[in-house]
Amino acid sequence: MKDLAAFRNDLKTLNEEFFLFLEQRSSLVKSIQSTKVKTNNYFCFDPAHEFSLFSKQTDNLSKLSLKELYAYSLILEDHACVSEQSYPLWSEQNHLNEKNHNLSFGINPILLAVTYKDLYDQLPLNEEFKSSLEKHVK
């Protein structure tokens, strides 16, 4: 049976891997964005692509707590934002008619639609985002 020191060592290793994966993910996203700019195909936010991507990850995403989903949403947002106009700032709730301190209001609404549909349905989306997202939400 492992002792506390062994568990802590395992956690240290996982934390190191986590930060390495974050760094690799950020680098890969920058490469994708650079490629898009070079091919004049630069449109950072694509709701259809995000719905497709997140729908394929439903099993993994549905295991996340709401706080973990919020953290994941923040990571995605941070990596995707090369400028303020390039990707929606979900965490700043610019996609909503009214801001709220409710944690779910700051999560990428596509992630919410895929994992916590009931919370997505409660979002007071502004018309711009409502029209671009609703056609993908089932």
TORVO-900640 format. One line per field, with one value per atom (N, C-alpha, C, O, CB): residue number from 1; residue in one letter; atom name; x, y, z. Coordinates in Angstrom, 3 decimals, m for minus. Each point is the difference from the previous one (the first is absolute). Glycine has a CB too. Layout:
REM residues N
n c(NUM,...)
res c(a,...)
atom c(CA,...)
xx c(X,...)
yy c(Y,...)
zz c(Z,...)
//
This chain:
REM residues 138
n c(1,1,1,1,1,2,2,2,2,2,3,3,3,3,3,4,4,4,4,4,5,5,5,5,5,6,6,6,6,6,7,7,7,7,7,8,8,8,8,8,9,9,9,9,9,10,10,10,10,10,11,11,11,11,11,12,12,12,12,12,13,13,13,13,13,14,14,14,14,14,15,15,15,15,15,16,16,16,16,16,17,17,17,17,17,18,18,18,18,18,19,19,19,19,19,20,20,20,20,20,21,21,21,21,21,22,22,22,22,22,23,23,23,23,23,24,24,24,24,24,25,25,25,25,25,26,26,26,26,26,27,27,27,27,27,28,28,28,28,28,29,29,29,29,29,30,30,30,30,30,31,31,31,31,31,32,32,32,32,32,33,33,33,33,33,34,34,34,34,34,35,35,35,35,35,36,36,36,36,36,37,37,37,37,37,38,38,38,38,38,39,39,39,39,39,40,40,40,40,40,41,41,41,41,41,42,42,42,42,42,43,43,43,43,43,44,44,44,44,44,45,45,45,45,45,46,46,46,46,46,47,47,47,47,47,48,48,48,48,48,49,49,49,49,49,50,50,50,50,50,51,51,51,51,51,52,52,52,52,52,53,53,53,53,53,54,54,54,54,54,55,55,55,55,55,56,56,56,56,56,57,57,57,57,57,58,58,58,58,58,59,59,59,59,59,60,60,60,60,60,61,61,61,61,61,62,62,62,62,62,63,63,63,63,63,64,64,64,64,64,65,65,65,65,65,66,66,66,66,66,67,67,67,67,67,68,68,68,68,68,69,69,69,69,69,70,70,70,70,70,71,71,71,71,71,72,72,72,72,72,73,73,73,73,73,74,74,74,74,74,75,75,75,75,75,76,76,76,76,76,77,77,77,77,77,78,78,78,78,78,79,79,79,79,79,80,80,80,80,80,81,81,81,81,81,82,82,82,82,82,83,83,83,83,83,84,84,84,84,84,85,85,85,85,85,86,86,86,86,86,87,87,87,87,87,88,88,88,88,88,89,89,89,89,89,90,90,90,90,90,91,91,91,91,91,92,92,92,92,92,93,93,93,93,93,94,94,94,94,94,95,95,95,95,95,96,96,96,96,96,97,97,97,97,97,98,98,98,98,98,99,99,99,99,99,100,100,100,100,100,101,101,101,101,101,102,102,102,102,102,103,103,103,103,103,104,104,104,104,104,105,105,105,105,105,106,106,106,106,106,107,107,107,107,107,108,108,108,108,108,109,109,109,109,109,110,110,110,110,110,111,111,111,111,111,112,112,112,112,112,113,113,113,113,113,114,114,114,114,114,115,115,115,115,115,116,116,116,116,116,117,117,117,117,117,118,118,118,118,118,119,119,119,119,119,120,120,120,120,120,121,121,121,121,121,122,122,122,122,122,123,123,123,123,123,124,124,124,124,124,125,125,125,125,125,126,126,126,126,126,127,127,127,127,127,128,128,128,128,128,129,129,129,129,129,130,130,130,130,130,131,131,131,131,131,132,132,132,132,132,133,133,133,133,133,134,134,134,134,134,135,135,135,135,135,136,136,136,136,136,137,137,137,137,137,138,138,138,138,138)
res c(m,m,m,m,m,k,k,k,k,k,d,d,d,d,d,l,l,l,l,l,a,a,a,a,a,a,a,a,a,a,f,f,f,f,f,r,r,r,r,r,n,n,n,n,n,d,d,d,d,d,l,l,l,l,l,k,k,k,k,k,t,t,t,t,t,l,l,l,l,l,n,n,n,n,n,e,e,e,e,e,e,e,e,e,e,f,f,f,f,f,f,f,f,f,f,l,l,l,l,l,f,f,f,f,f,l,l,l,l,l,e,e,e,e,e,q,q,q,q,q,r,r,r,r,r,s,s,s,s,s,s,s,s,s,s,l,l,l,l,l,v,v,v,v,v,k,k,k,k,k,s,s,s,s,s,i,i,i,i,i,q,q,q,q,q,s,s,s,s,s,t,t,t,t,t,k,k,k,k,k,v,v,v,v,v,k,k,k,k,k,t,t,t,t,t,n,n,n,n,n,n,n,n,n,n,y,y,y,y,y,f,f,f,f,f,c,c,c,c,c,f,f,f,f,f,d,d,d,d,d,p,p,p,p,p,a,a,a,a,a,h,h,h,h,h,e,e,e,e,e,f,f,f,f,f,s,s,s,s,s,l,l,l,l,l,f,f,f,f,f,s,s,s,s,s,k,k,k,k,k,q,q,q,q,q,t,t,t,t,t,d,d,d,d,d,n,n,n,n,n,l,l,l,l,l,s,s,s,s,s,k,k,k,k,k,l,l,l,l,l,s,s,s,s,s,l,l,l,l,l,k,k,k,k,k,e,e,e,e,e,l,l,l,l,l,y,y,y,y,y,a,a,a,a,a,y,y,y,y,y,s,s,s,s,s,l,l,l,l,l,i,i,i,i,i,l,l,l,l,l,e,e,e,e,e,d,d,d,d,d,h,h,h,h,h,a,a,a,a,a,c,c,c,c,c,v,v,v,v,v,s,s,s,s,s,e,e,e,e,e,q,q,q,q,q,s,s,s,s,s,y,y,y,y,y,p,p,p,p,p,l,l,l,l,l,w,w,w,w,w,s,s,s,s,s,e,e,e,e,e,q,q,q,q,q,n,n,n,n,n,h,h,h,h,h,l,l,l,l,l,n,n,n,n,n,e,e,e,e,e,k,k,k,k,k,n,n,n,n,n,h,h,h,h,h,n,n,n,n,n,l,l,l,l,l,s,s,s,s,s,f,f,f,f,f,g,g,g,g,g,i,i,i,i,i,n,n,n,n,n,p,p,p,p,p,i,i,i,i,i,l,l,l,l,l,l,l,l,l,l,a,a,a,a,a,v,v,v,v,v,t,t,t,t,t,y,y,y,y,y,k,k,k,k,k,d,d,d,d,d,l,l,l,l,l,y,y,y,y,y,d,d,d,d,d,q,q,q,q,q,l,l,l,l,l,p,p,p,p,p,l,l,l,l,l,n,n,n,n,n,e,e,e,e,e,e,e,e,e,e,f,f,f,f,f,k,k,k,k,k,s,s,s,s,s,s,s,s,s,s,l,l,l,l,l,e,e,e,e,e,k,k,k,k,k,h,h,h,h,h,v,v,v,v,v,k,k,k,k,k)
atom c(N,CA,C,O,CB,N,CA,C,O,CB,N,CA,C,O,CB,N,CA,C,O,CB,N,CA,C,O,CB,N,CA,C,O,CB,N,CA,C,O,CB,N,CA,C,O,CB,N,CA,C,O,CB,N,CA,C,O,CB,N,CA,C,O,CB,N,CA,C,O,CB,N,CA,C,O,CB,N,CA,C,O,CB,N,CA,C,O,CB,N,CA,C,O,CB,N,CA,C,O,CB,N,CA,C,O,CB,N,CA,C,O,CB,N,CA,C,O,CB,N,CA,C,O,CB,N,CA,C,O,CB,N,CA,C,O,CB,N,CA,C,O,CB,N,CA,C,O,CB,N,CA,C,O,CB,N,CA,C,O,CB,N,CA,C,O,CB,N,CA,C,O,CB,N,CA,C,O,CB,N,CA,C,O,CB,N,CA,C,O,CB,N,CA,C,O,CB,N,CA,C,O,CB,N,CA,C,O,CB,N,CA,C,O,CB,N,CA,C,O,CB,N,CA,C,O,CB,N,CA,C,O,CB,N,CA,C,O,CB,N,CA,C,O,CB,N,CA,C,O,CB,N,CA,C,O,CB,N,CA,C,O,CB,N,CA,C,O,CB,N,CA,C,O,CB,N,CA,C,O,CB,N,CA,C,O,CB,N,CA,C,O,CB,N,CA,C,O,CB,N,CA,C,O,CB,N,CA,C,O,CB,N,CA,C,O,CB,N,CA,C,O,CB,N,CA,C,O,CB,N,CA,C,O,CB,N,CA,C,O,CB,N,CA,C,O,CB,N,CA,C,O,CB,N,CA,C,O,CB,N,CA,C,O,CB,N,CA,C,O,CB,N,CA,C,O,CB,N,CA,C,O,CB,N,CA,C,O,CB,N,CA,C,O,CB,N,CA,C,O,CB,N,CA,C,O,CB,N,CA,C,O,CB,N,CA,C,O,CB,N,CA,C,O,CB,N,CA,C,O,CB,N,CA,C,O,CB,N,CA,C,O,CB,N,CA,C,O,CB,N,CA,C,O,CB,N,CA,C,O,CB,N,CA,C,O,CB,N,CA,C,O,CB,N,CA,C,O,CB,N,CA,C,O,CB,N,CA,C,O,CB,N,CA,C,O,CB,N,CA,C,O,CB,N,CA,C,O,CB,N,CA,C,O,CB,N,CA,C,O,CB,N,CA,C,O,CB,N,CA,C,O,CB,N,CA,C,O,CB,N,CA,C,O,CB,N,CA,C,O,CB,N,CA,C,O,CB,N,CA,C,O,CB,N,CA,C,O,CB,N,CA,C,O,CB,N,CA,C,O,CB,N,CA,C,O,CB,N,CA,C,O,CB,N,CA,C,O,CB,N,CA,C,O,CB,N,CA,C,O,CB,N,CA,C,O,CB,N,CA,C,O,CB,N,CA,C,O,CB,N,CA,C,O,CB,N,CA,C,O,CB,N,CA,C,O,CB,N,CA,C,O,CB,N,CA,C,O,CB,N,CA,C,O,CB,N,CA,C,O,CB,N,CA,C,O,CB,N,CA,C,O,CB,N,CA,C,O,CB,N,CA,C,O,CB,N,CA,C,O,CB,N,CA,C,O,CB,N,CA,C,O,CB,N,CA,C,O,CB,N,CA,C,O,CB,N,CA,C,O,CB,N,CA,C,O,CB,N,CA,C,O,CB,N,CA,C,O,CB,N,CA,C,O,CB,N,CA,C,O,CB,N,CA,C,O,CB,N,CA,C,O,CB,N,CA,C,O,CB,N,CA,C,O,CB,N,CA,C,O,CB,N,CA,C,O,CB,N,CA,C,O,CB,N,CA,C,O,CB,N,CA,C,O,CB,N,CA,C,O,CB,N,CA,C,O,CB)
xx c(0.841,m0.841,0.891,1.006,m2.857,1.449,0.777,m0.176,m1.045,0.811,1.299,m0.103,m0.241,m0.010,1.532,m1.712,m0.310,1.090,m0.319,m0.943,2.506,1.106,m0.077,0.268,1.165,m1.796,m0.116,m1.151,0.133,0.809,m2.079,m1.133,0.378,m0.334,m1.257,2.287,0.412,0.990,m0.039,m0.329,1.239,0.941,m0.749,0.328,1.458,m2.781,m0.827,m0.717,m0.085,m0.232,m0.199,m0.701,0.958,m0.357,m1.268,2.843,1.014,0.282,0.100,0.921,m0.896,0.243,m1.164,0.210,1.176,m2.604,m1.177,m0.079,m0.343,m0.857,1.511,m0.003,1.024,m0.282,m0.461,1.919,1.027,m0.486,0.197,1.606,m2.436,m0.541,m1.126,m0.104,0.722,m1.454,m1.109,0.524,m0.505,m0.843,2.366,0.546,0.706,m0.027,0.284,0.362,0.616,m1.066,0.176,1.706,m2.983,m1.099,m0.602,m0.332,m0.162,0.355,m0.516,0.910,m0.467,m0.583,2.342,0.974,m0.064,0.037,1.451,m1.581,m0.079,m1.297,m0.006,1.408,m2.499,m1.287,0.037,m0.450,m0.728,1.715,0.095,0.836,m0.375,0.143,1.339,0.876,m0.713,0.114,1.884,m2.724,m0.724,m1.098,m0.178,0.666,m1.216,m1.049,0.623,m0.558,m0.848,2.553,0.684,0.400,m0.090,0.936,m0.410,0.360,m1.226,0.069,1.817,m2.990,m1.250,m0.404,m0.344,m0.398,0.781,m0.384,0.940,m0.447,m0.503,2.229,0.973,m0.281,0.087,1.617,m2.041,m0.329,m1.256,m0.067,1.131,m2.055,m1.229,0.282,m0.556,m0.753,2.163,0.339,0.714,m0.293,0.458,0.765,0.760,m0.882,0.290,1.691,m3.053,m0.883,m1.220,m0.940,1.713,m0.751,m1.126,m1.326,m1.058,2.279,m1.151,m1.188,m0.147,m0.326,0.566,0.007,0.036,m1.352,m0.376,2.799,m3.122,m1.206,0.044,m0.273,m1.103,1.718,0.330,m1.192,0.133,1.634,m2.915,m1.139,m0.897,m0.550,0.658,m0.250,m0.829,m0.913,0.401,1.392,m3.029,m0.902,m0.221,m0.052,m1.053,0.975,m0.236,1.180,m0.192,m1.219,2.617,1.184,0.065,0.314,0.896,m1.505,0.050,m1.062,0.283,0.592,m2.090,m1.029,0.438,m0.174,m1.599,2.336,0.474,1.098,m0.039,m0.548,1.548,1.126,m0.468,0.373,1.115,m2.300,m0.449,m0.960,m0.008,0.299,m1.090,m0.937,0.742,m0.482,m1.188,2.832,0.807,0.673,0.487,m0.108,m0.354,0.637,m1.017,0.366,1.614,m3.237,m1.061,0.285,m0.222,m1.390,2.094,0.272,1.024,m0.192,m0.330,1.590,1.027,m0.493,0.214,1.546,m2.420,m0.459,m1.063,m0.031,0.554,m1.391,m1.086,0.511,m0.733,m0.796,2.763,0.592,0.551,0.315,0.249,m0.452,0.560,m1.032,m1.182,2.724,m1.087,m0.869,m0.180,0.708,0.067,m1.698,m0.230,1.250,0.310,m2.764,3.164,1.230,1.088,0.744,m1.329,0.685,0.982,m0.371,0.875,m0.420,m1.743,m0.450,0.321,0.405,m2.238,1.651,0.333,1.505,0.402,m2.324,2.737,1.455,0.387,0.846,m0.508,m0.962,0.277,m0.416,0.721,m1.046,m0.829,m0.474,0.983,0.282,m2.657,2.896,0.983,1.278,0.574,m1.518,1.384,1.196,m0.241,0.840,m0.212,m1.766,m0.321,m0.033,0.564,m1.882,0.646,m0.115,1.374,0.303,m2.579,3.093,1.323,0.862,0.686,m0.854,0.134,0.814,m0.522,0.784,m0.222,m1.860,m0.588,0.101,m0.066,m1.481,1.705,m0.014,1.362,0.902,m2.714,1.943,1.209,m0.235,0.943,m0.264,m1.938,m0.399,m1.419,m0.672,2.170,m1.941,m1.303,m1.142,m1.029,1.936,m0.742,m1.059,0.085,m0.899,0.841,1.102,0.207,m0.850,m0.279,2.557,m2.690,m0.759,m0.857,0.451,1.345,m3.013,m0.865,0.595,0.546,m2.515,1.852,0.480,m1.151,m0.655,2.340,m1.907,m1.106,0.111,m1.011,0.872,1.334,0.196,m0.416,m0.321,2.190,m1.864,m0.449,m1.489,m0.552,2.834,m2.927,m1.444,m0.497,m1.125,0.905,1.059,m0.397,m1.079,m0.595,2.880,m2.538,m0.996,m1.390,m0.954,2.751,m1.914,m1.264,m0.635,0.679,0.179,m2.172,m0.719,0.226,m0.015,m1.699,1.920,0.234,1.090,0.047,m2.438,3.256,1.092,m0.484,m0.920,2.646,m1.076,m0.419,1.235,0.954,m3.305,2.334,1.125,m0.097,0.867,m0.685,m1.219,m0.174,1.155,0.250,m2.791,3.232,1.166,m0.311,0.808,0.019,m1.972,m0.336,m0.109,0.154,m1.349,0.932,m0.121,1.334,0.020,m1.932,3.033,1.313,0.644,1.158,m0.913,m0.995,0.516,m0.397,m1.078,0.938,1.006,m0.315,m1.377,m0.174,2.655,m3.461,m1.354,m0.103,m0.924,0.096,1.753,m0.018,0.378,m0.587,1.174,0.384,0.329,m1.203,m0.285,2.699,m3.116,m1.191,m1.078,m0.625,1.149,m0.748,m1.047,0.269,m0.928,0.543,1.651,0.383,m0.026,m0.288,1.700,m1.115,0.145,m1.113,m0.467,2.876,m2.828,m1.027,m1.074,m0.117,1.808,m2.470,m0.998,m0.963,m0.409,0.586,m0.545,m0.919,0.595,m0.729,m0.217,2.255,0.652,0.127,m0.128,1.388,m1.011,0.046,m1.355,m0.063,1.793,m2.800,m1.349,m0.314,m0.894,0.176,1.425,m0.234,0.798,m0.208,m0.248,1.363,0.823,m0.832,m0.744,2.735,m1.871,m0.682,0.865,0.510,m1.687,1.330,0.864,m0.489,m1.203,1.759,0.394,m0.401,m0.306,0.368,1.059,m2.092,m0.493,1.104,m0.183,m1.672,2.999,1.112,0.420,0.119,0.668,m0.571,0.452,m1.146,0.201,1.604,m2.985,m1.143,m0.220,m0.201,m0.847,1.086,m0.236,1.121,m0.260,m1.019,2.533,1.097,0.116,0.570,0.625,m1.720,0.137,m1.233,0.123,1.408,m2.698,m1.242,m0.170,m0.582,m0.438,1.509,m0.173,0.812,m0.227,m0.203,1.370,0.835,m0.450,0.321,1.572,m2.623,m0.422,m1.215,m0.965,1.862,m0.822,m1.115,m0.729,m0.972,2.180)
yy c(m1.180,1.180,1.250,0.070,m1.326,2.238,1.226,0.855,m0.004,m0.061,0.792,0.938,1.405,0.213,m1.656,2.381,1.377,0.584,0.694,m0.407,m0.543,0.526,m0.522,0.743,m0.603,m1.405,m0.579,0.647,0.310,m2.486,2.378,0.676,1.414,0.441,m1.816,2.075,1.371,0.018,0.911,m0.260,m1.626,m0.085,m0.252,0.593,m1.460,m0.009,m0.261,1.277,0.302,m2.706,3.150,1.251,1.023,0.722,m1.173,0.514,0.910,m0.324,0.903,m0.668,m1.506,m0.427,0.396,0.519,m2.434,1.667,0.366,1.513,0.453,m2.470,2.794,1.460,0.455,0.884,m0.666,m0.812,0.343,m0.325,0.792,m1.220,m0.732,m0.389,0.937,0.361,m2.749,2.777,0.916,1.314,0.489,m1.537,1.615,1.266,m0.161,0.914,m0.176,m1.864,m0.277,m0.089,0.545,m1.757,0.523,m0.102,1.376,0.297,m2.624,3.158,1.358,0.770,0.665,m0.676,m0.084,0.689,m0.527,0.783,m0.428,m1.667,m0.601,0.397,0.278,m2.204,1.951,0.375,1.449,0.307,m1.955,2.533,1.409,0.174,0.763,m0.123,m1.329,0.077,m0.506,0.597,m0.900,m0.788,m0.561,0.953,0.178,m2.491,2.919,0.958,1.186,0.476,m1.175,1.179,1.106,m0.406,0.811,0.035,m2.079,m0.482,m0.059,0.360,m1.689,0.884,m0.051,1.408,0.234,m2.317,3.025,1.377,0.613,0.728,m0.492,m0.517,0.507,m0.546,0.728,m0.548,m1.458,m0.623,0.625,0.241,m2.385,2.407,0.639,1.384,0.374,m1.660,2.046,1.345,m0.073,0.787,0.018,m1.739,m0.139,m0.394,0.369,m1.002,m0.111,m0.459,0.899,m0.335,m1.994,3.482,0.939,m0.667,0.387,0.902,m2.270,m0.719,0.217,m0.919,m0.825,2.979,0.261,0.476,1.162,m0.605,m1.469,0.338,m0.874,m1.199,1.853,m0.051,m0.772,m0.745,m1.160,2.819,m1.020,m0.635,m0.639,0.684,0.971,m2.963,m0.772,m0.900,m1.098,1.154,0.403,m0.788,m1.421,m0.930,3.043,m2.299,m1.344,m0.927,m1.153,2.145,m0.479,m0.803,m0.327,m1.130,2.191,m0.077,m0.243,m1.011,m0.876,3.200,m2.216,m0.985,m1.397,m0.961,2.714,m1.858,m1.300,m0.542,m1.164,1.818,0.170,m0.398,m0.404,m1.062,2.605,m0.705,m0.280,m1.187,m0.746,3.164,m2.588,m1.130,m1.334,m0.995,2.430,m1.448,m1.217,m0.276,m1.105,1.487,0.621,m0.129,m0.046,0.168,1.032,m1.424,0.044,m0.918,0.393,0.149,m1.746,m0.929,0.585,m0.072,m1.857,2.496,0.595,1.284,0.215,m1.215,1.852,1.279,m0.172,0.760,0.272,m2.017,m0.192,m0.493,0.043,m0.539,0.036,m0.430,1.179,m0.145,m2.046,3.351,1.170,0.648,0.072,0.291,0.107,0.815,1.346,0.298,m1.467,1.967,1.310,0.878,0.757,m0.943,0.092,0.787,m0.475,0.817,m0.429,m1.688,m0.525,0.430,0.336,m2.315,1.968,0.442,1.480,0.412,m2.142,2.516,1.430,0.174,0.815,m0.277,m1.300,0.077,m0.394,0.643,m1.160,m0.540,m0.434,1.089,0.287,m2.705,3.016,1.080,1.167,0.585,m1.282,1.037,1.082,m0.327,0.873,m0.274,m1.839,m0.416,0.136,0.542,m2.141,1.112,0.107,1.460,0.371,m2.505,2.950,1.422,0.661,0.757,m0.717,m0.315,0.611,m0.398,0.841,m0.837,m1.262,m0.458,0.532,0.255,m2.310,2.221,0.442,1.502,0.466,m2.381,2.670,1.463,0.553,0.109,m0.039,0.272,0.687,1.506,0.789,m2.779,2.370,1.396,m0.009,m1.032,1.842,0.314,0.037,m0.351,m0.513,2.239,m1.459,m0.294,m1.400,m0.398,2.808,m3.153,m1.271,m1.137,m0.956,1.717,m0.678,m1.078,0.599,0.901,m2.621,1.242,0.566,m0.162,m1.048,0.553,1.534,m0.034,m0.471,0.794,1.086,m3.185,m0.582,0.366,0.286,m2.179,1.889,0.269,1.417,0.261,m1.902,2.548,1.364,0.162,1.089,m0.269,m1.900,m0.075,0.983,0.493,m1.207,0.994,0.898,m0.602,0.706,0.252,m2.228,m0.690,0.060,m0.541,m0.961,2.149,0.017,1.389,1.019,m2.886,1.873,1.262,0.607,1.221,m2.036,m0.032,0.472,m0.839,m1.217,1.997,m0.128,m0.711,m0.508,0.552,0.875,m2.501,m0.657,m0.639,m0.338,m0.081,0.259,m0.634,m1.520,m0.688,2.694,m2.521,m1.445,m0.550,0.492,m0.294,m1.190,m0.574,m0.426,0.216,m0.979,0.170,m0.513,1.108,m0.270,m1.611,3.121,1.105,0.360,0.648,0.203,m1.255,0.309,m1.139,0.095,1.447,m2.622,m1.170,0.099,0.492,m1.917,0.960,m0.074,m0.656,m1.140,0.990,0.842,m0.552,m1.291,m0.788,3.104,m2.531,m1.239,m1.167,m1.078,2.331,m1.041,m1.030,m0.287,m1.155,1.873,0.339,m0.197,m0.771,m0.893,3.010,m1.789,m0.671,m1.489,m0.808,2.920,m2.470,m1.398,m0.757,m1.197,1.863,0.017,m0.691,0.280,m0.915,1.007,1.138,0.408,0.787,1.215,m1.147,m0.773,0.656,0.851,1.068,m2.967,1.455,0.772,1.358,0.990,m3.136,2.206,1.274,0.867,1.222,m2.331,0.484,0.742,0.666,1.162,m2.774,0.876,0.528,1.209,0.778,m3.073,2.469,1.118,1.258,1.063,m2.737,1.550,1.149,1.070,m0.311,m1.207,2.769,1.088,0.487,1.121,m0.434,m1.542,0.320,1.244,0.205,m2.630,3.256,1.136,m0.529,m1.123,2.763,m0.833,m0.447,m0.482,m0.975,2.575,m0.924,m0.395,m1.448,m0.797,3.188,m2.715,m1.347,m1.004,m1.158,2.147,m0.559,m0.903,m0.529,m1.198,2.440,m0.351,m0.432,m0.887,m0.914,3.008,m1.842,m0.826,m1.337,m0.943,3.034,m2.197,m1.227,m0.885,m1.224,2.438,m0.628,m0.767,m1.020,m1.061,3.026,m1.669,m0.951,m1.266,m0.993,2.905,m1.888,m1.172,m0.769,m1.179,2.369,m0.537,m0.628,m0.877,0.411,1.536,m3.169,m0.927,m0.240,m0.755,m0.318)
zz c(0.000,0.000,0.000,0.706,0.520,m2.040,m0.103,1.253,0.652,m3.154,2.805,1.111,m0.548,m1.212,2.639,m0.532,m0.381,m0.902,m0.966,3.118,m1.869,m0.808,m1.438,m0.944,3.014,m2.237,m1.343,m0.769,m1.184,2.038,m0.172,m0.644,m0.421,m1.099,2.464,m0.487,m0.311,m1.158,m0.827,3.219,m2.466,m1.112,m1.319,m1.028,2.605,m1.537,m1.192,m0.435,m1.190,1.908,0.262,m0.309,m0.595,m0.931,2.787,m1.318,m0.532,m1.469,m0.831,3.132,m2.611,m1.378,m0.912,m1.096,1.952,m0.395,m0.793,m0.208,m1.091,1.982,0.133,m0.146,m1.029,m0.809,3.184,m2.352,m0.987,m1.411,m0.921,2.631,m1.884,m1.305,m0.427,m1.173,1.640,0.481,m0.283,m0.574,m1.010,2.861,m1.197,m0.481,m1.342,m0.824,3.190,m2.590,m1.285,m1.096,m1.090,2.254,m0.868,m0.972,m0.298,m1.148,1.972,0.199,m0.227,m0.942,m0.924,3.199,m2.037,m0.850,m1.438,m0.949,2.954,m2.163,m1.330,m0.699,m1.199,1.992,m0.039,m0.586,m0.479,m1.104,2.603,m0.664,m0.367,m1.267,m0.891,3.311,m2.502,m1.170,m1.255,m1.070,2.566,m1.357,m1.143,m0.484,m1.205,2.062,0.071,m0.375,m0.734,m0.989,2.981,m1.520,m0.681,m1.418,m0.922,3.139,m2.395,m1.340,m0.898,m1.175,2.155,m0.437,m0.783,m0.412,m1.158,2.386,m0.282,m0.308,m1.030,m0.886,3.189,m2.200,m0.961,m1.397,m0.988,2.822,m1.907,m1.285,m0.591,m1.205,1.962,0.084,m0.479,m0.565,m1.033,2.728,m1.029,m0.468,m1.343,m0.901,3.277,m2.518,m1.246,m1.175,m1.138,2.486,m1.091,m1.076,m0.158,m0.721,1.142,0.266,m0.045,0.364,m0.496,m1.253,2.598,0.457,1.503,0.751,m2.594,2.259,1.436,0.510,m0.158,m0.029,0.787,0.748,1.233,m0.062,m2.020,3.191,1.204,0.591,0.390,0.061,m0.378,0.647,m1.046,m0.863,2.751,m1.804,m0.927,0.828,0.388,m2.214,2.103,0.850,m0.500,0.805,m0.197,m1.903,m0.540,0.318,0.385,m2.232,1.682,0.302,1.486,0.375,m2.298,2.771,1.443,0.433,0.817,m0.483,m0.870,0.341,m0.413,0.749,m1.008,m0.925,m0.479,0.904,0.400,m2.747,2.665,0.841,1.398,0.497,m1.800,1.934,1.364,0.060,0.979,m0.449,m1.563,m0.024,m0.023,0.541,m1.735,0.572,m0.043,1.342,0.240,m2.678,3.307,1.309,1.149,1.164,m2.099,0.608,1.009,1.182,1.145,m2.953,1.561,1.098,0.973,1.214,m2.737,1.011,0.862,0.657,1.194,m2.656,0.680,0.528,1.075,0.968,m3.162,2.036,0.965,1.359,0.988,m2.903,1.969,1.274,0.807,1.181,m2.245,0.424,0.667,0.908,m0.338,m1.597,3.084,0.842,m0.698,m0.961,3.110,m1.681,m0.603,0.117,m0.919,1.466,0.563,0.167,m0.959,m0.541,2.953,m2.625,m0.962,m1.418,m0.798,2.305,m1.817,m1.316,m0.203,m1.087,1.124,1.008,m0.049,m0.254,m0.830,2.414,m0.873,m0.188,m1.428,m0.621,3.067,m2.956,m1.379,m0.986,m0.954,1.619,m0.434,m0.858,0.013,m1.046,1.481,0.741,0.105,m0.770,m0.651,2.889,m2.167,m0.736,m1.505,m0.719,2.583,m2.334,m1.427,m0.436,m1.029,1.163,0.670,m0.310,m0.030,m0.922,1.975,m0.069,0.072,m1.193,m0.580,3.072,m2.854,m1.127,m1.333,m0.915,2.215,m1.416,m1.269,m0.210,m1.137,1.279,0.917,m0.111,m0.386,0.830,0.869,m2.957,m0.423,m0.004,0.055,m1.445,1.325,0.161,0.566,m0.015,m1.923,2.425,0.657,m0.956,0.437,1.117,m2.839,m0.954,m0.606,m0.741,0.253,0.782,m0.674,0.545,m0.722,0.266,1.701,0.610,1.104,0.708,m1.260,0.711,1.041,1.400,0.344,m1.795,2.228,1.379,0.889,0.675,m1.107,0.413,0.758,1.473,0.641,m2.282,2.180,1.425,0.382,1.159,m1.165,m0.953,0.257,m0.275,0.156,m0.727,0.164,m0.209,m1.073,0.081,2.301,m3.379,m1.090,m0.892,m0.814,0.864,0.092,m0.810,0.622,m0.558,m0.268,1.964,0.739,0.013,m0.126,1.542,m1.261,0.148,1.374,0.161,m1.773,2.587,1.365,0.641,m0.178,0.380,0.537,0.670,1.350,0.604,m1.781,1.634,1.216,0.631,m0.701,m0.210,2.203,0.677,m0.020,0.539,0.910,m2.060,m0.130,m0.838,m1.101,1.290,0.307,m0.666,m1.432,m0.903,3.124,m2.426,m1.333,m1.042,m1.192,2.289,m0.682,m0.943,m0.638,m1.047,2.380,m0.727,m0.534,m0.767,m0.407,2.274,m2.068,m0.717,m1.474,m0.331,2.436,m2.964,m1.426,m0.133,0.431,m1.097,0.080,m0.060,m0.818,0.202,0.038,m1.145,m0.770,0.910,m0.096,m2.029,3.002,0.983,0.898,0.315,m0.364,0.458,0.837,m0.742,0.572,0.635,m2.456,m0.775,m0.126,m0.002,m1.258,1.157,m0.164,1.327,0.023,m1.970,3.043,1.281,1.000,0.677,m1.067,0.489,0.964,m0.746,0.158,1.754,m2.722,m0.858,0.821,m0.454,m1.171,2.812,0.836,0.377,0.076,0.814,m0.653,0.310,m1.252,0.072,1.798,m2.999,m1.268,m0.248,m0.399,m0.543,1.178,m0.237,0.875,m0.333,m0.295,1.732,0.907,m0.371,0.585,1.194,m2.746,m0.374,m0.709,m0.930,0.740,0.620,m0.705,m1.171,0.014,2.132,m3.150,m1.138,m0.728,m0.163,m0.079,m0.196,m0.831,m1.402,m0.344,1.705,m2.151,m1.310,m0.930,m0.729,0.993,m0.245,m0.878,0.260,m0.931,0.874,1.299,0.323,m0.034,m0.365,1.765,m1.030,m0.025,m1.415,m0.195,2.125,m2.910,m1.380,m0.527,m0.783,0.408,0.793,m0.515,0.728,m0.549,m0.067,1.838,0.767,m0.071,m0.044,1.542,m1.511,0.120,m1.129,0.221,0.924,m2.336,m1.101,0.190,m0.690,m0.807,2.425,0.266,1.238,0.151,m1.225,1.946,1.256,m0.257,m0.644,1.982,m0.817,m0.205,1.274,0.023,m1.865)
//
